[in-house]
């Protein structure tokens, strides 16, 4: 099962990467409030490379990821049209999605994997949709689909695993 940790400046420090590495096999540096994302991203990458993550990703900045030689990017749902640009740079691409239309478009554009949210209740993310839409989407797409949103307990993880979804992404679960 894919276990994808997403960082948030409200909960995350570089020192927490070691603890996160014990439970996650992928990690994303996401900080929407910093004024020095490139410098923080570089420090994050150097620290994360000390651990056994399958993928270390940057959030939304394709050019920065390429410059820093990360080659793994997580694009927002408003960046789905940028997937071909990331493909040209031979990047591994995860796209955030919130509807069947976005899921199908992200796959068609060449995403390697998608997140779908919000699955469970999560602050400021709208009405949760539960696992049923994920199960339906899994049957019509050929790329891994990751549950995202409000995943904070082992019970949530068990529900996802029992649903045969490819994995989950979370901020708070890994803290």
DRENGU-238308 format. One record per residue: residue in three letters; chain; z, y negated, x of N, C-alpha, C, CB in turn. Coordinates in steps of 0.001 Angstrom, whole numbers, plus 500000, padded with zeros to 6 digits. Last residue first. Glycine has a CB too. Layout:
PT resn chain    nc3    nc2    nc1   cac3   cac2   cac1    cc3    cc2    cc1   cbc3   cbc2   cbc1
PT  ALA     A      Z      Y      X      Z      Y      X      Z      Y      X      Z      Y      X
...
END
This chain:
PT resn chain    nc3    nc2    nc1   cac3   cac2   cac1    cc3    cc2    cc1   cbc3   cbc2   cbc1
PT  UNK     A 511621 487298 502066 512652 486438 502661 513939 487225 502817 512892 485171 501798
PT  UNK     A 509740 488734 500721 509888 488998 502146 510970 488162 502831 508587 488761 502824
PT  UNK     A 509705 487751 498124 510121 489131 498363 510443 489372 499840 509029 490099 497902
PT  UNK     A 508630 485109 498214 510083 485317 498108 510536 486751 498385 510541 484923 496737
PT  UNK     A 505817 485542 498477 506571 484664 499376 508021 485129 499376 506458 483155 498941
PT  UNK     A 503481 488255 498342 504652 487529 497851 505155 486568 498930 505776 488517 497431
PT  UNK     A 501230 490707 497170 501485 489568 498049 502656 488802 497458 500213 488648 498203
PT  UNK     A 500445 494196 497110 501038 493000 496550 501189 491941 497631 502391 493315 495907
PT  UNK     A 497899 496700 496386 499031 496132 497101 499562 494907 496407 498648 495793 498515
PT  UNK     A 496139 498048 494708 496035 498232 496160 497212 497663 496946 494775 497600 496650
PT  UNK     A 497582 499767 491943 496992 498542 492473 497061 498662 493995 497742 497237 491943
PT  UNK     A 498768 501838 490569 497725 502144 491540 496919 500915 491949 496802 503188 490979
PT  UNK     A 500997 501509 489129 499749 501081 488491 498530 501347 489363 499819 499607 488156
PT  UNK     A 502978 502174 490910 502703 503113 489815 501398 502775 489091 503864 503113 488818
PT  UNK     A 502934 499776 492423 502528 501049 493028 502161 502071 491955 503653 501602 493922
PT  UNK     A 503917 497987 490489 502596 497782 491099 502079 499094 491680 502661 496692 492203
PT  UNK     A 506447 499073 490003 505484 498910 488909 504066 498756 489442 505854 497699 488049
PT  UNK     A 507559 498838 492589 507363 500161 491991 506352 500093 490849 508702 500727 491481
PT  UNK     A 507691 496045 492824 506846 496817 493753 506546 498194 493171 507536 496959 495139
PT  UNK     A 509568 495457 490831 508213 494919 490741 507249 495737 491608 508193 493436 491169
PT  UNK     A 511762 496762 491959 511234 497230 490673 509816 496713 490457 512147 496778 489513
PT  UNK     A 512321 495211 494138 511783 496551 494383 511214 497149 493099 512873 497473 494958
PT  UNK     A 511275 491794 493448 512218 492918 493429 511518 494235 493773 512893 493025 492050
PT  UNK     A 509376 489803 493325 510585 489536 494107 511553 490711 494174 511293 488356 493536
PT  UNK     A 506604 488307 492400 506990 489634 492897 508177 489449 493835 505790 490354 493632
PT  UNK     A 505415 485999 491454 506699 486415 490910 507180 487774 491363 506627 486408 489455
PT  UNK     A 502328 486772 492558 503020 485923 491605 504282 486536 491050 502117 485586 490492
PT  UNK     A 499797 489220 492831 500480 488044 493382 501172 487299 492257 499483 487109 494126
PT  UNK     A 498177 492212 493801 498993 491505 492814 499735 490364 493498 499993 492472 492122
PT  UNK     A 494966 492632 495042 496370 492472 495392 497077 491680 494296 496521 491770 496766
PT  UNK     A 492331 494854 495401 492915 493793 494589 494429 493808 494795 492548 493970 493075
PT  UNK     A 489554 495766 497480 490975 495831 497125 491434 494606 496341 491819 495976 498380
PT  UNK     A 486345 496135 495839 487178 495650 496934 488645 495722 496512 486785 494196 497334
PT  UNK     A 484806 496722 493676 484759 497661 494799 485622 497234 495978 483342 497828 495260
PT  UNK     A 485658 496583 490151 485319 495983 491446 485432 497027 492548 486237 494774 491753
PT  UNK     A 486485 497796 487839 485140 497218 487842 484764 496552 489156 485022 496221 486737
PT  UNK     A 489090 498748 488014 488045 499693 487596 486631 499122 487687 488304 500139 486182
PT  UNK     A 490535 496486 488571 490406 497505 489623 489284 498489 489296 491737 498264 489805
PT  UNK     A 490613 495219 486094 489754 494691 487158 489521 495724 488249 490368 493432 487761
PT  UNK     A 492527 496789 484759 491162 496686 484233 490198 496209 485314 491119 495731 483029
PT  UNK     A 494761 496311 486377 494260 497685 486195 492815 497670 485705 495151 498464 485195
PT  UNK     A 495034 493545 486009 494750 494107 487336 494170 495511 487229 496022 494134 488190
PT  UNK     A 495703 493329 483285 494427 492787 483772 494045 493328 485159 494501 491264 483821
PT  UNK     A 498307 494700 483366 497139 495245 482653 495808 494653 483131 497289 494997 481164
PT  UNK     A 500475 493385 484551 499650 494274 485376 498384 494785 484682 500471 495444 485809
PT  UNK     A 500939 489857 483693 501300 491264 483765 500297 492080 484560 501430 491831 482381
PT  UNK     A 500562 487145 483585 499615 487983 482846 499985 489459 482853 498238 487818 483418
PT  UNK     A 502509 484131 483106 502231 485391 483807 501361 486286 482929 503555 486122 484187
PT  UNK     A 501468 480792 482837 501912 482003 482134 501527 483248 482925 501303 482065 480712
PT  UNK     A 502094 478732 485802 501525 479072 484506 502048 480384 483953 500037 479136 484607
PT  UNK     A 503452 478144 488122 502162 478836 488230 501573 479250 486891 502315 480049 489089
PT  UNK     A 506087 477152 488483 504932 476236 488500 503566 476907 488577 505063 475314 489649
PT  UNK     A 507626 480154 489578 507728 478712 489330 506384 477975 489457 508726 478105 490293
PT  UNK     A 506634 483058 487792 506819 482392 489069 506821 480880 488832 505705 482805 490085
PT  UNK     A 506508 486178 486201 506913 484773 486128 507192 484227 487525 508159 484611 485233
PT  UNK     A 503795 488185 487518 505111 488016 486906 505453 486529 486899 506203 488840 487671
PT  UNK     A 501108 487434 488216 501428 488712 487582 502753 488638 486828 501483 489827 488631
PT  UNK     A 498945 484667 488053 500287 485175 488357 500596 486443 487559 501344 484100 488060
PT  UNK     A 496541 486410 490232 497854 485898 489841 497758 484976 488632 498501 485159 491008
PT  UNK     A 495201 488352 492763 495088 487982 491357 496468 487581 490880 494501 489150 490491
PT  UNK     A 493347 488318 495781 494638 488302 495108 494370 487874 493672 495672 487339 495827
PT  UNK     A 490877 490475 497251 491277 489351 496414 492743 489473 496038 490406 489274 495153
PT  UNK     A 488689 491117 500019 489861 491447 499235 490171 490236 498358 491081 491832 500151
PT  UNK     A 486403 490206 501127 486823 491558 501495 487946 492064 500598 487269 491592 502951
PT  UNK     A 483798 488407 499454 485213 488537 499831 485518 489997 500173 486148 488036 498680
PT  UNK     A 481132 487936 498656 481408 488652 499887 482854 488709 500344 480634 488064 500934
PT  UNK     A 480235 487071 496216 480042 486156 497343 480394 486807 498681 480884 484903 497145
PT  UNK     A 481098 489168 494573 479660 488945 494753 479379 488070 495979 479063 488294 493496
PT  UNK     A 483891 488730 494662 483302 489971 495190 481821 489773 495490 483491 491136 494190
PT  UNK     A 484016 486212 493450 484516 486387 494822 483937 487656 495442 486063 486444 494837
PT  UNK     A 482981 486816 490887 482275 485889 491760 482704 486070 493213 482520 484449 491314
PT  UNK     A 484941 488538 489885 483566 489021 490049 482763 488117 490981 482870 489114 488687
PT  UNK     A 487163 486768 489918 487186 488050 490633 485763 488524 490912 487959 489119 489819
PT  UNK     A 486348 484723 488179 486581 484428 489593 486579 485702 490435 487909 483688 489769
PT  UNK     A 486201 486224 485762 485023 485515 486273 485183 485218 487766 484795 484200 485486
PT  UNK     A 488840 487021 485402 487814 488035 485652 486570 487391 486260 487451 488776 484346
PT  UNK     A 491105 484810 487164 490337 485223 485984 489325 486297 486394 489610 483996 485329
PT  UNK     A 492179 484027 489484 493056 483930 488322 492346 484348 487032 493582 482508 488186
PT  UNK     A 492303 484541 493071 491618 484514 491777 492643 484515 490650 490656 485721 491635
PT  UNK     A 491798 483928 496499 492709 483847 495353 491892 483772 494077 493658 482620 495472
PT  UNK     A 490332 486086 498845 490150 484968 497920 491186 485061 496806 488711 484959 497333
PT  UNK     A 490105 486885 502207 490841 487123 500971 490645 485889 500114 492373 487417 501235
PT  UNK     A 487977 488040 504690 488219 487011 503681 489004 487567 502496 486894 486420 503199
PT  UNK     A 487321 488091 508058 487892 488888 506981 488392 487878 505956 489055 489860 507491
PT  UNK     A 484359 486588 509435 485769 486578 509076 486082 487633 508025 486173 485202 508572
PT  UNK     A 481888 485923 510601 482431 487282 510702 483927 487354 510422 482157 487839 512071
PT  UNK     A 480769 483582 509932 481635 483564 511116 482339 484909 511330 482676 482448 510988
PT  UNK     A 479560 484171 507569 478698 483861 508719 479485 483854 510021 478015 482507 508522
PT  UNK     A 481828 484306 505947 481098 485548 506282 480216 485330 507510 480229 486021 505076
PT  UNK     A 482411 481606 505630 483354 482449 506374 482689 483763 506789 484614 482733 505524
PT  UNK     A 480149 480937 504081 480399 480261 505357 481352 481090 506226 480985 478846 505116
PT  UNK     A 480526 482542 501764 479407 482796 502685 479591 482131 504052 478113 482310 502064
PT  UNK     A 482911 481273 500639 482948 482631 501200 481764 482898 502123 482966 483664 500078
PT  UNK     A 482817 478914 499298 482824 478843 500769 482839 480224 501435 484031 478047 501239
PT  UNK     A 483155 479407 496629 481795 479113 497084 481692 479000 498603 481309 477831 496449
PT  UNK     A 485932 479586 496511 485129 480814 496420 483697 480581 496893 485121 481340 494981
PT  UNK     A 487756 477544 496485 486918 477703 497686 486029 478949 497635 487798 477767 498922
PT  UNK     A 489408 477609 494342 488419 476523 494360 487501 476598 495583 489127 475171 494333
PT  UNK     A 491109 479659 495032 490103 479929 493997 489047 478824 493939 490779 480077 492627
PT  UNK     A 491360 479576 498656 491845 479309 497310 490739 479614 496301 492322 477839 497176
PT  UNK     A 491230 482122 501171 490651 480967 500493 491227 480815 499093 489129 481093 500425
PT  UNK     A 492380 483149 504126 492702 483268 502707 492224 481987 502036 494250 483507 502470
PT  UNK     A 490924 484762 506936 491142 483553 506148 491479 483916 504703 489900 482640 506198
PT  UNK     A 490561 485600 510229 491068 486103 508957 491472 484879 508146 492283 487109 509152
PT  UNK     A 490028 484572 512743 488983 485311 512031 489464 486064 510796 488347 486275 512960
PT  UNK     A 491283 483365 514941 492047 484234 514041 491096 485138 513271 492910 483397 513063
PT  UNK     A 490478 481425 516773 490075 482818 516959 490925 483791 516143 490155 483183 518424
PT  UNK     A 490754 478800 516340 491927 479484 516885 491689 480985 517067 493127 479260 515976
PT  UNK     A 488266 478238 515190 488635 477627 516475 489800 478346 517143 488992 476163 516275
PT  UNK     A 488545 479709 512778 487514 480066 513757 487855 479515 515149 486139 479536 513301
PT  UNK     A 490617 478307 511556 490763 479744 511826 489767 480191 512885 490569 480565 510535
PT  UNK     A 489353 475793 511332 490539 475969 512174 490739 477443 512521 491792 475415 511466
PT  UNK     A 487287 476405 509499 486983 475903 510840 488155 476071 511793 486587 474443 510772
PT  UNK     A 488720 477223 507201 487810 478142 507884 487557 477686 509318 486481 478250 507120
PT  UNK     A 491548 476845 505769 490800 476065 506769 489945 476997 507641 491778 475235 507661
PT  UNK     A 492999 478600 503955 491950 477682 503489 491113 476932 504534 492570 476700 502649
PT  UNK     A 495418 479827 505996 495137 479420 504630 494075 478328 504567 496406 478944 503961
PT  UNK     A 495072 482625 508175 495337 481220 507940 494862 480882 506528 494636 480321 509011
PT  UNK     A 496558 485836 508918 495595 484961 508255 496054 483515 508239 495351 485432 506841
PT  UNK     A 496576 488821 510487 497238 487525 510516 496205 486540 509991 497759 487135 511977
PT  UNK     A 496810 492272 509799 496041 491028 509692 496994 489844 509746 495202 490998 508380
PT  UNK     A 498662 494154 510574 497248 494546 510514 496352 493310 510489 496979 495426 509270
PT  UNK     A 501283 493379 512838 500604 493095 511577 499160 493578 511663 500658 491577 511245
PT  UNK     A 503447 493890 514784 502398 494844 514452 501782 494587 513074 502951 496247 514510
PT  UNK     A 504034 490969 516851 504435 492045 515942 503211 492808 515463 505222 491483 514738
PT  UNK     A 503070 488884 518226 504074 489698 518920 504442 490937 518102 505334 488864 519208
PT  UNK     A 501549 487373 516549 500851 488358 517382 501814 489244 518169 499912 487650 518343
PT  UNK     A 503341 485524 515493 502972 486684 514674 502283 487766 515496 502063 486252 513531
PT  UNK     A 503362 483586 517583 504570 484346 517244 504220 485624 516478 505532 483480 516410
PT  UNK     A 500722 482668 517550 501295 483215 518788 502538 484048 518505 501640 482084 519761
PT  UNK     A 500566 481732 514876 499702 482819 515351 500303 483476 516591 498282 482292 515663
PT  UNK     A 502463 479616 514898 502609 480757 514003 501817 481961 514520 502149 480386 512586
PT  UNK     A 501270 477863 516701 502596 478441 517007 502840 479691 516175 503720 477407 516748
PT  UNK     A 498939 477284 515207 498846 477883 516542 500171 478536 516936 498447 476818 517586
PT  UNK     A 500039 476082 512934 499271 477321 512807 499179 478029 514153 497860 477033 512259
PT  UNK     A 501106 473737 513976 502013 474749 513425 501304 476104 513300 502551 474299 512045
PT  UNK     A 498708 472460 514680 499714 472766 515704 500679 473845 515218 500494 471496 516088
PT  UNK     A 497368 472261 512137 496771 472957 513287 497798 473348 514358 495705 472081 513914
PT  UNK     A 499248 470776 510443 498936 472180 510212 498323 472860 511442 497993 472304 509037
PT  UNK     A 500818 468359 510315 500288 468898 511574 500031 470407 511459 501269 468613 512736
PT  UNK     A 501904 467724 507967 500864 466803 508438 500258 467300 509743 501437 465387 508626
PT  UNK     A 502651 470100 505381 502735 469606 506748 501611 468622 507066 502697 470768 507725
PT  UNK     A 502226 471188 502870 502861 469877 502966 502897 469296 504377 504248 469967 502444
PT  UNK     A 501272 473759 502686 500484 472721 502020 501071 471326 502188 500363 473035 500554
PT  UNK     A 500978 476389 504516 501876 475237 504488 501074 474060 503950 502478 474925 505917
PT  UNK     A 500740 479629 505400 500363 478702 504331 501413 477604 504285 500239 479435 502940
PT  UNK     A 499779 482321 507093 500418 481031 507326 499864 480054 506310 500184 480523 508789
PT  UNK     A 500289 485621 506075 499483 484412 505916 500324 483192 506250 498919 484306 504478
PT  UNK     A 500174 489015 507098 500922 487776 506944 499976 486586 506943 501965 487630 508057
PT  UNK     A 500588 492515 506506 499709 491353 506663 500562 490110 506440 498483 491402 505657
PT  UNK     A 502592 494265 506180 501558 494659 507147 500470 493596 507302 500924 495978 506721
PT  UNK     A 506160 493862 505935 504795 493433 505594 503805 493943 506637 504714 491889 505490
PT  UNK     A 508639 494640 506876 508262 495009 505510 506829 494665 505133 509178 494348 504554
PT  UNK     A 508961 493761 509436 509552 495064 509099 509094 495555 507734 511075 494980 509128
PT  UNK     A 508002 491188 509557 507173 492265 510112 507707 493652 509784 507067 492112 511611
PT  UNK     A 510120 489639 508665 508993 489872 507762 508164 491057 508237 508113 488615 507658
PT  UNK     A 511636 489544 511019 512153 490236 509835 511040 490564 508850 513218 489387 509147
PT  UNK     A 509831 488051 512629 510289 489378 513043 510812 490169 511847 511384 489258 514118
PT  UNK     A 509589 485626 511234 508432 486527 511355 508872 487933 511749 507430 485982 512390
PT  UNK     A 511738 483910 511344 511721 484901 510269 510556 485889 510372 511663 484199 508940
PT  UNK     A 511252 482075 513328 512198 483161 513612 512176 484247 512545 513604 482605 513738
PT  UNK     A 509676 480198 512057 509043 481123 513005 509959 482313 513311 508680 480387 514311
PT  UNK     A 510635 480150 508588 510738 479629 509954 510053 480632 510872 512244 479391 510382
PT  UNK     A 510433 479472 505074 509930 480135 506277 510282 479380 507554 508431 480298 506185
PT  UNK     A 510898 478191 502690 511652 479407 502975 511436 479945 504386 511287 480462 501985
PT  UNK     A 509300 475973 502471 510630 475905 501862 511506 477085 502248 510509 475838 500359
PT  UNK     A 506823 476646 503525 507742 475867 504353 509147 475728 503767 507171 474507 504577
PT  UNK     A 505864 479973 503196 506048 478719 502475 507081 477920 503253 506497 478956 500975
PT  UNK     A 503666 482762 503729 504733 481843 504135 504720 480583 503277 504588 481472 505620
PT  UNK     A 503307 485896 502377 502760 484545 502377 503898 483595 502738 502118 484177 500984
PT  UNK     A 502641 489237 503167 503616 488150 503160 502906 486806 503252 504617 488308 504320
PT  UNK     A 501620 492062 501711 501069 490813 502226 502086 489685 502064 499749 490459 501505
PT  UNK     A 501015 495248 501915 502205 494409 501734 501939 493089 502467 503522 495126 502280
PT  UNK     A 499151 497821 500543 499090 496552 501272 500319 495719 500896 497758 495773 500951
PT  UNK     A 500000 501184 500842 500000 500000 500000 500000 498756 500885 501221 500000 499043
END
